[in-house]
Amino acid sequence: MIQFPMADRVAALPPYLFAEIDRVKAEVRARGVDIISLGIGDPDLPTPDCIIDALCAAARKPENHQYPDYVGLLTFRAAVADWYKARFGVTLDPATEVVSLIGSKEGIAHFPLAFVNPGDLVIVCSPNYPVYPVATGFCGGEVKILPLTDENDYLPDLDSVTDAEWARAKIIFVNYPNNPTSAVAPRAFYEKLVAKAKETNTIVVSDAAYTEMYYDPAEKPMSILEVEGAKDVAIEFHSLSKTYNMTGWRIGMAVGNAQLVKGLGKIKENVDSGIFQAVQEAGIVALNQGEPFAEQFRGIYKDRRDKAVAALAKMGIACRTPKASFYLWCKTPAGHTSAAFVTKVLQETGVVLTPGNGFGAPGEGYFRIAMTVPVARMEEALSRIAKL
Ligand SMILES: Cc1ncc(COP(=O)(O)O)c(C=O)c1O
């Protein structure tokens, strides 16, 4: 048979860490065990009706049946700008400082293609959303990992990067509220990062997908663009996915520095043809009318968080109480690697967790819980683990 070996960039992808978990899951399911998945960061709650109604109405308009513009409807980009103004006090020009995305993952994956040449250095704070190093590798870029640890409050030590490394660095990826650790960045961190990026001509990519999943209205996560001068160096990726339970809809946005937005647009112009306009019209409704629903979802996650944190404390599993995101970043009990613990839990209880090393080597020794099932199911899952 003729062989078609895949390109080196595919061969260089890290091994798929979840393959073993998927195998065990199939085995456990075959035994008839009731599986509870706390694995995937995908909201279980439905999209609000007003957004669905807007989609249905917009889908009936013939003008929405043609190719959309890859940058997005100006009305959608204006709604993004209005939302950024209302939420963060950040002023954006919808024409030049906003681009619509087929979900923020799409934009994050394409962004390095616009700015990274083979051999360029890209700094990734880790544990991390896996797309950052993968997208870097696809461009031939070299990844430098900046570890996020409990000791450093999951904020990278920017001073540990040498001058020579800063000189080679094209991009630094940061993500707060953080997946998987749920850490939130304080203003002082963003100020230091912006200053360093300006001094060293480094692009800051801020992934802000979880800013609306906070628990205390007095401590709302911020946008990096709130920092003075951030727009000189930063592009921020955001999404309707987590805020309004729209992961399946595929709609997000990148905002900030006009050159960076334009560069990303240049890639998109050549690889996609934008988001179905009816989805964009529904996205406008989400941005304009979604806040009361987001508030309601925060209440539901807070109840889950409080109950889960209490249950984990009772069984002696160390975990910080998150201030944002729907993730719990928990220390693996002594004597187990992340993968071994997660496999044991799955085999013996049917509960799916995510091993911390799936987010990069600095995640070893941890596992992640996604609070994406109703309270009763989550309590059932945690009580099964407690009995282990
Ligand atoms: C940190 C982070 N960024 C971006 C995304 C992508 O979200 P979407 O493509 O649905 O906007 C995710 C999804 O889980 C995520 O965890």
The ligand as an SDF file (V2000), in Angstrom:
LIG
                    3D

 16 16  0  0  0  0  0  0  0  0999 V2000
   -8.0680   29.2800   27.7360 C   0  0  0  0  0  0  0  0  0  0  0  0
   -8.9610   29.0400   26.5760 C   0  0  0  0  0  0  0  0  0  0  0  0
   -8.8810   29.8480   25.5270 N   0  0  0  0  0  0  0  0  0  0  0  0
   -9.6470   29.6800   24.4530 C   0  0  0  0  0  0  0  0  0  0  0  0
  -10.5580   28.6590   24.3770 C   0  0  0  0  0  0  0  0  0  0  0  0
  -11.3440   28.4770   23.1120 C   0  0  0  0  0  0  0  0  0  0  0  0
  -12.6760   28.8000   23.2300 O   0  0  0  0  0  0  0  0  0  0  0  0
  -13.5660   29.0970   21.9620 P   0  0  0  0  0  0  0  0  0  0  0  0
  -12.8220   28.6620   20.7420 O   0  0  0  0  0  0  0  0  0  0  0  0
  -14.8080   28.2970   22.1600 O   0  0  0  0  0  0  0  0  0  0  0  0
  -13.7990   30.5760   21.9550 O   0  0  0  0  0  0  0  0  0  0  0  0
  -10.6840   27.7660   25.4530 C   0  0  0  0  0  0  0  0  0  0  0  0
  -11.6390   26.6470   25.3850 C   0  0  0  0  0  0  0  0  0  0  0  0
  -11.7230   25.8050   26.2320 O   0  0  0  0  0  0  0  0  0  0  0  0
   -9.8630   27.9680   26.5810 C   0  0  0  0  0  0  0  0  0  0  0  0
   -9.9240   27.1590   27.6330 O   0  0  0  0  0  0  0  0  0  0  0  0
  1  2  1  0
  2  3  1  0
  2 15  2  0
  3  4  2  0
  4  5  1  0
  5  6  1  0
  5 12  2  0
  6  7  1  0
  7  8  1  0
  8  9  2  0
  8 10  1  0
  8 11  1  0
 12 13  1  0
 12 15  1  0
 13 14  2  0
 15 16  1  0
M  END
$$$$
